Amino acid sequence: MAEDSRKSILDFDVLPQTVLESKTSLMTEFGLEKMPLFIAAPMVRYSNLPFRRVVKHFGADVAYTSMLYASNLVQSYRNRSTAWGWNLGDDSPVLQLAANNGEDFAAAMELAFDWTSGIDLNCGCPKPNVRKLGCGCTLLKDPQRIADIVKTAKGRVSSPDYPISVKLRILDRPERTVDMCRQIEKAGVDRIALHIRTVESGGTGPTDPEQATIVKSAISVPLYVNGGIKSLRHGFEMAALTKVDGIMVANSLLNNPALFDGYDHTPIKCIEKFVDEALSEGMQIDFFHQHLIFMMRSLMNKRERQNFNNISSVAHIMDFLDRWGINQGGEAHGVVKNG
C-alpha cells in the first residue's frame, strides 16, 4: 500500500475537537433545546452483538437487534436458542420483532424481558417473505391491528418503565400517517420510529421529512426519524427541521459505525474495536468479512476493494488487516469459519 494512502486513512482518527464539543456545538448551531437521542436502527443480519457494542462505543445511545419473528421465539426453546444467536448480549438492546398478532408479540416480550431495554414491532419491512406472513409493512394497511398488538403487550408488560415501540413507514398522505400514529398512541405505545419513506420508495427512494414534522406536532410520545441520514451533521439538521426526539440511522452506520461520534469515515480505531469484539464473540466469517467490507470501502481504491472483497479465509483477512497496520486485538481462530 502506498504511504500516502495509509496516511490519509490515519488522518480519519483526528477530530478538530472532542466528540462532546462537536455534538454540543451542533446542538447550539441548529438551535436545539435538548440533545436528540442517536439510535442504531435494526438491520437484518447486521445488528448483532459485536456491531451493537461498537456503535454504542462510538456514540449511539440506543441500539436495536436484528428483526426476529415472534412466533418462532415462542414455539420452542430450540428456536429461541438459534434466534437469540448474535442478538442476545450484555448491551441491553431494544429487541425488534415481526409479529401479526398480540399474543405472539407479548409472549416474545416476556421471554426477552430480562436482557432487553425495550421491545419494538416492525411495521415497515417490505420483503416478500415478511409480508407473506402478514408482518412488516403489511400491518400498515391495518392500523387497528397494530394498535391491538401494542395494547396486548402493554397489558402483559411487568414493568411500567419497559418501553414498547413501533417502527412505521409514512403513508401516501400526511393526514393518514397522523391518524395511524394517533391510533397507536392511544393504544399505549411508548415511542414511535418513523421511516420517512413510503413502502413503494423502498430503502433508497426519496424521503419526506415534512411528514415527520407534522406527526411530531400531532402526538405526545417521543418520535424518532429514520431514512437517508448520512452524517452526524445531517442528523442534527433533521432534528432541527422536524423537532423529533431521536435520530435513527441504518445503512450509513454499516459504512461508518463511528458516525454518531462525528467521523466522516470509519476511523482505524473503530475497525480495531470491531475486530476485537467480533473475534471475542466468534463471529461467523461471512458476517465478519461483510462488516469489514462496509467499513473499509471508503478507505480503499477500486483495486484494493476488489482484492479484499474476494478474500475467502480468516487467515487472508487477518493478513490484509495486518498489512494495513490494523491491530487485530485477538486470535484469528475466534472467528467461526462456517455456519
Buried (B, 14 or more C-beta within 10 A) or exposed (E): EEEEBBEEBEEBEEBEEEBEEBBEEBBEEBEBEEEBBBBBBBBEBBBBBBBBBBBBBBBBBBBBBBBBBBBBBBEEEEBBEEBBBBBBBEBBBBBBBBBBBBBBBBBBBBBBBEBBBBBBBBBBBBEEEBBEEBBBBBBBEBBEBBBBBBBBBBEBBEEEEBBBBBBBBBBEEBEBBBBBBBBBBEBBBBBBBBBBBBBEBEEEEEBBBEBBBBBBEBBEBBBBBBBBBBBBBBBBBBBBBBBBBBBBBBBBBBBBBBBBBBBBBBBBBBBBBBBBBBBBBBBBBBBBBBBBBBBBBBBBEEEBBEEBEEBEEBEBBBEBBEEBEBBBBBEBEBBBEEE
